[in-house]
Amino acid sequence: MDFQDIIPKLYKAFNQRNIDGVLAHFHLDVQWPNGWEGGYVFGHNGVRDYWTRQWSEIDPHVEPLHIAELPDGRVAVDVHAVAKDMDGNLLFDSQMRHIYTFEDGMVRTMEIEKQ
């Protein structure tokens, strides 16, 4: 699997608000962090509902800066994340790390690590 190819496509689709484009790479039982409200969401419907709610309230943009496979097989992605409210006011501008676990070539889990 070419993580260097897949990961940028995920972020590009997310930033374009193309939920189906992202979900095409997600395991049906994906576990995804709810970085906005806390906790996790599960499955394609959980991710779709979460992002639909999130994007009606805030405007996030996330760019991958560096992608590396970890010794345990997970994939670490250092990202620059910026979010604004719907009036264009900055809510946050920070760097963080996203840690992905893949199963059968699909994203199974993602965790957010603050840096």
C-alpha positions, -999 to +999 in steps of 0.1 A: +000+000+000+013+034-009+006+056+021+024+085+005-002+084-023-034+077-003-029+101+027-028+133+006-059+122-013-078+118+020-069+154+031-076+168-003-111+152-003-117+164+033-108+199+025-131+198-006-159+185+017-160+154-004-172+129+022-177+100-002-141+106-015-128+101+020-151+073+030-140+053-001-107+047+018-123+040+052-131+005+066-168+000+071-162-002+109-139+028+110-132+044+144-127+082+139-119+108+166-145+135+171-119+163+176-146+189+177-169+176+203-148+149+219-150+111+219-152+089+188-176+082+160-180+048+143-187+036+108-193+055+076-227+069+089-211+081+121-183+099+102-208+113+077-231+126+104-201+141+124-186+159+094-220+172+083-226+187+117-191+200+120-190+217+086-223+235+093-207+251+124-170+255+116-147+256+085-117+234+091-088+230+067-061+203+073-029+200+053-005+170+057+031+181+062+050+149+067+040+112+064+059+083+079+053+047+087+059+039+123+078+007+135+044-009+145+029-004+111+008+026+119+011+057+098+020+091+114+009+123+096+021+156+109-006+182+099-013+219+100-049+224+110-067+257+108-104+262+117-126+293+113-161+299+124-187+306+097-180+343+099-143+337+091-130+343+126-100+321+135-108+294+160-074+276+160-042+273+140-020+245+151+001+216+142-007+181+154-001+145+145-027+121+131-019+084+137-036+060+113-041+022+115-049+004+082-067-029+078-070-046+044-058-014+028-085+008+044-083+033+073-095+014+104-087+040+131-073+075+135-060+091+167-051+128+172-019+136+191-013+172+201+023+184+195 
